[in-house]
């Protein structure tokens, strides 16, 4: 029991430090560096193997990647009338992240999902509704996803929004 309590305290402390760092990053965003929130389940967007090192690829495009766990998700309100049955914590976090991105002109969204993921099949429709007219990139990966295709889609998204420095000149 004591080991579990220590582990829970360590996890809570880590999560708070991550959120604090996220608040610092968001406070410093002034529009001079484009930023893209990596939306998805934490075990996908934060694992370099699972996401094909998406954060590093985005960074090479001069875009600041912000993992979902760095956002102040507690500040976002999920529409109770539309999403009252969203009991899944990861689903709630994804909807909150989409809400924050949709309301912040400094942020773009990249939704990372896995092929044949049942929960994402309906979450994506909710995210589309939340994002409204603000564009975001949907990336679906599986064991057969090629790195070049992933990079090309990210480049096209960033170029279409004039996010990459190469697009400014």
C-alpha angles and dihedrals in degrees: 000000000000092000091052091051091049090049092050091050091049091049093049091049092049092049091050092051090050092050091046090053089048091053089051091051093048092047090055096049107113102162095262091103118040116230132203124194114220101223120196142077110327093235088060105040095042100044110085091207096049094046096037089243091296094167093057091047091052091047090054086059090059091253119127110234115214116191117222091247091065093061123097090244091169088069094061121086119212113217102255095202093053101035105025091127095055097115095153110100095214089050091051090050092050092051091047091049091050089050092052093046093047091054099044117073090197092064133072124191132232112184112203117199137164125242112266095010105157098202092049091054090072098026090062091059089052092047091050089053093048093048091051110177094349108107121232134174122248113203118187115191136184138158090289099051111124119223092225091056092050092050092046092053091048092048092049091049093048092045093049089056094039090240099136119081090230088061092055095061 
